[in-house]
Amino acid sequence: MSSRTDGYGLDGRVCVVTGGGSGIGQGIAVALAAEGARVAVLDRNEAGANETLAMLDGGSGIALACDVTDRSSIEAAANAITARLGEVDVLVNNAGVIRAGALADLPIEDWNLVIAVNLTACLVCSQVFGAPMRERGEGALVHISSISADYVTPFTGAYDVSKAGVSMLSRQLAVEWGPKGVRSNAVLPGLIYTPMVKAMYDTPGVSERRAAAVPLRRVGQPADVAEAVLFLASPRSSYVNGAEILVDGGFTNNVMSLIPRPAPSGPR
Ligand SMILES: NC(=O)c1ccc[n+]([C@@H]2O[C@H](COP(=O)([O-])OP(=O)(O)OC[C@H]3O[C@@H](n4cnc5c(N)ncnc54)[C@H](O)[C@@H]3O)[C@@H](O)[C@H]2O)c1
């Protein structure tokens, strides 16, 4: 019988969070640091990365300006992290953008940007941070996909396509790198209140109507997503590879309750 330990076994582990200067990435960085991890907060927005760094327990993290669409910027960040914190154990691919628009006349620049940040950067960051993991025979990749990977939201440009790609990329990495000891898993958040979508939620009535559509009757917070990331980043999930964890309060399983029916007669 193995003896259980408290915590996630992340104490002292070096974890990289892309897009860690805001929203879900910030919540993930804070949660990892609270478990004793040494966190590298990467963001194109350096002020945001520094804001997150100031929120971390323990003070052993670093904040770095990094554009995940630029391979040389990622490589520079990787060198700085290895020099200052040590070998990277965990990569969280979280940076993301959305450019709304109808596919009929979507500017190709918007398509390319969303694919570059949300999808291609996940591959390039995995290549850069994953190479030493494969050499050591140990590492964890956690990709922040979305319920949008499986469900269409019309007029959101390339966003859903990019997230469908992230989910498949995660599974392909799991198969290709599993034999090298590197696990790859994805988290699929649902409706989460962050700066990316703040304007929408702050429109009167929207938050309440969205909460009503979720079986748990609330919109999610970055900390809700972070809990799933902690598990997938930690040795506690050492036999979990190529998996997806939905963090949506049950939202995507609620479709059948939208079917119009006669007034309910049984217990509710
Ligand atoms: N908010 C939601 O409801 C929701 C739902 C499902 C999935 N997600 C995903 O969660 C992730 C985080 O989203 P969020 O809601 O916290 O958004 P956010 O806008 O609050 O944070 C995204 C961060 O990514 C950074 N970023 C953008 N482009 C970058 C680049 N080229 N290089 C480096 N950093 C860059 C931004 O500066 C920002 O700090 C995204 O991948 C998003 O698609 C969000």
The ligand as an ORCA input file, in Angstrom:
! r2SCAN-3c Opt
* xyz 0 1
  N     -12.694     33.385    -20.248
  C     -13.349     32.311    -20.700
  O     -14.582     32.203    -20.582
  C     -12.577     31.170    -21.342
  C     -13.262     29.986    -21.620
  C     -12.589     28.931    -22.206
  C     -11.238     29.054    -22.502
  N     -10.581     30.214    -22.227
  C      -9.144     30.279    -22.566
  O      -8.402     30.552    -21.396
  C      -7.192     31.198    -21.758
  C      -7.035     32.470    -20.947
  O      -8.116     33.346    -21.283
  P      -8.612     34.514    -20.309
  O     -10.087     34.502    -20.363
  O      -7.928     34.438    -19.010
  O      -8.142     35.790    -21.175
  P      -7.317     37.106    -20.760
  O      -7.453     38.003    -21.932
  O      -7.753     37.594    -19.436
  O      -5.823     36.578    -20.647
  C      -5.106     36.160    -21.767
  C      -3.642     36.533    -21.575
  O      -2.903     36.080    -22.725
  C      -1.962     37.076    -23.036
  N      -1.542     36.983    -24.430
  C      -2.289     37.225    -25.535
  N      -1.531     37.102    -26.635
  C      -0.285     36.762    -26.217
  C       0.930     36.515    -26.884
  N       1.031     36.602    -28.219
  N       2.012     36.177    -26.148
  C       1.926     36.119    -24.804
  N       0.810     36.365    -24.111
  C      -0.291     36.685    -24.818
  C      -2.693     38.387    -22.755
  O      -1.781     39.477    -22.637
  C      -3.432     38.052    -21.481
  O      -2.655     38.370    -20.336
  C      -7.275     31.464    -23.264
  O      -6.582     30.441    -23.962
  C      -8.759     31.373    -23.533
  O      -9.028     31.038    -24.866
  C     -11.213     31.278    -21.653
*
